[in-house]
Amino acid sequence: MTAGEGRFDRRLIAPMVVGSILNPINSSMLAVALIPIGVAFSVGPAQTAWLITGLYLATAVGQPVVGRLVDLFGPRPLYLIGTATVGVAGLLGALAPTLGVLVVSRVLLGFGTSAAYPASMSLIRSEADRTGLETPAGILTILSISNQVIAVIGPTLGGLLIGLGGWHLIFTINVPLSLACLVLGSLRLPKTPRTRLKLQLDYAGILLFAGSLVAIMLFLTEPRASHWYLPVLGIACGVAFVLVELRVVEPFINLRVLGGNRPLIATYARQVLAYVISYSFLYGFAQWLEEGHALSAATTGLLMLPLSAAAVLITALTGRNPRVRGKLVAGSILLLVAGALPLFIDGRTGLWFLVLIGVVAGIPQGLNGLANQNALYRQADPARIGSAAGLLRTCTYLGALIAAAANAHFFAGGATTPGLHELAWFLLIIASLLTAVTLADRSLV
């Protein structure tokens, strides 16, 4: 593969973009499929919430693990293995005879989609080193826009697919996407020098990290007194993880370096809080539109389009500006507004006001996603950009898991208007925390 000196190799953009959209497209299309799937298997929102939880548990664990593998073995092999897994998972989901099998397919999707984003960030970093471009803002913007576009048009695409052939099609679409990734990745991604394959993995650290995260997330999914052992197990694994990571020569996550990098820790905290709100809104508002406002899946998908347009437009307008503080402050304040607006709607609310809510929610989604990604690119250790990017996605899906737990709690009796109002108060609390964390971070520029 050849590329001009001082110029990013644009042959890499297509596999990076197609691979990185696999996770957001599978996350967002499901928003309008939960009700039809529940009807098909005769289950309620509390049960279908496991379709969200399964994907995000697998992704939250898989992203930093695969990211570390990318750091060690290079992006190409992990990209190809991950995207192939997505195709297998898509077929399994399309043919699933039970809800349990469908959940398994979502878990496989979570692991399969964990490779492309850290692989892309690794490729961007290596290209930046080769070309001398310290911050390739244009490439980072392309990656962010593609993810934003898919995340927010996913409900619309999902609604159209469900209207055409039922909910099975939102899983079938993974097959051609997987094949496209395999072809593009095989032809365009650079091969890894064999010298990198001599490095060893921190297996104990990976297992303890996964155990801690899964235990805590399972408790958040169903926070009951009878499940007291889950947070205890999570804390115990977390303490053991810290002890192990501080002693090994090549840790899975270098806690000494991370602990001294407060700006990066703040970026991870903002990512969690921002995506608690984004995913609570994405799934909660979409379910309410179908059940509380009695709209079809296709119509609900169309009503989520303004969110898409707002997110894409604001990302395109602000993407080439490398400064992040203004974006994050504006994004957190707008999330306060977006969290408050559902308090003023019910089953009789006009469509124009519902469209307005989507626009207001879409703008901060575009601002926060791009700004946190750019902040991480500057703050992370270049030698561990894959695992750092994986942890950023883990924070995204940690927020998504908290959102799924919140939706399951507030919609326990169905996606009703009172439940939506309770969810809105929860979002206002989270948005207030996000605003406080953002304003307090003086390292942002």
Secondary structure by P-SEA (a helix, b strand, c coil): cccccccccccaaaaaaaaaaaaaaaacccccaaaaaaaaacccccccaaaaaaaaaaaaaaaaaaaaaaaacccaaaaaaaaaaaaaaaaaaaacccaaaaaaaaaaaaaaacccaaaaaaaaaaaaaaaccccaaaaaaaaaaaaaaaaaaaaaaaaaaaaaccccccccaaaaaaaaaaaaaaccbbbbcccccccccaaaaaaaaaaaaaaaaaaaacccccaaaaaaaaaaaaaaaaaaaacccccccaaaaaaacaaaaaaaaaaaaaaaaaaaaaaaaaaaaaccccccaaaaaaaaaaaaaaaaaaaaacccccccaaaaaaaaaaaaaaaaccccccccccaaaaaaaaaaaaaaaaaaaaaaaaaaaacccccaaaaaaaaaaaaaaaaaaaaaaaaaaaacccccaaaaaaaaaaaaaaaaaaaaaaaaccccc
